[in-house]
Amino acid sequence: MILEKIESLLAEIKTLTASNAEEAEALRLKYLSKKGEINALMADFRSVPAEQKKEVGIKINELKQTAMERINALREQCETAETQDEGIDLTRSAYPIDLGTRHPLTIVKNEIIDIFSRMGFILADGPEVEDDLHVFTKMNFAADHPARDMQDTFFVEQNAEDVTKNIVLRSHTSSVQARYMETSQPPIRIISPGRVYRNEAITARAHCFFHQVEGLYIDKDVSFTDLKQVLLSFAREMFGADTKIRLRPSYFPFTEPSAEMDISCHICGGKGCGFCKHTGWVEILGCGMVDPNVLEQCGIDSKVYSGYAFGMGVERITNLKYQVSDLRMFSENDTRFLEEFTSAN
Ligand SMILES: [Zn+2]
């Protein structure tokens, strides 16, 4: 009796089919689960005479083994078929493509360029690996100026006979101005954005490279008033219409007179806060009237023409705009930081 049941179940199992994973699972439940047909045989097994128990036991085990193999094979078949189907499912939506974001420094640099472009400044570019002549000599740096020291500037090549032939990584983009003046006569109205290098230890507040935008305006009868008005317009466009500026006397080799420009702290509105060190003002750029020596060095008649120049750090402006507290974050390439600027531009 029990042997007949085993035989008929075995025949049944050998012809099982399933067209999907659910059907295969249903078969597993029907034959192999606790309440399945094979387990049900165990009730009959108890009444099998002792001398037949061994033979029947072996048959039940064989049946169980066959059922497991058959059902597993059916399940695998269904899963493979379903995966293949997915591959050609034309109704599936596409994988989302991760769009990149503009780097915060690029966002701010573009904004600076945009503001000055509207005031008639055009872009000028030049090499990052430069000779001393354009970085220092033509910019009126004294022979013993500390910027010419290896402590401050990265030297690529030194020339024992002629210091003006030393090759350095430019420490400012003023070298672009020198190159532009060599080949153009006024009126000149340029801005030169670019990367510059200084021999500094890398900290939250200093880095061995950063980005500048410098501006140069040369024409007849250019005065300090023109400079101040252009910078005021820039500050208001960049930081808001109620921004105030102040100019403090300073010194640069290439301008005379020279000034540092502060803007009213836009975080506390000039009342004083931790960000502006409780002064109400934050420094944003250096500027001044181009030293006549620079004009002459670059082939422009300083008796006919005058002009102004200014230079700002893009990182500095970005910090003021977005309050980034650590300069190193700009070059660490951490996408969690960069993604913060997705909606900025
Ligand atoms: Zn403040």
Boltz pocket constraint, residues with backbone or C-beta under 6 A from the ligand:
constraints:
  - pocket:
      binder: B
      contacts: [[A, 265], [A, 266], [A, 267], [A, 268], [A, 269], [A, 270], [A, 271], [A, 272], [A, 273], [A, 274], [A, 275], [A, 276], [A, 277], [A, 278], [A, 280], [A, 281]]
      max_distance: 6.0
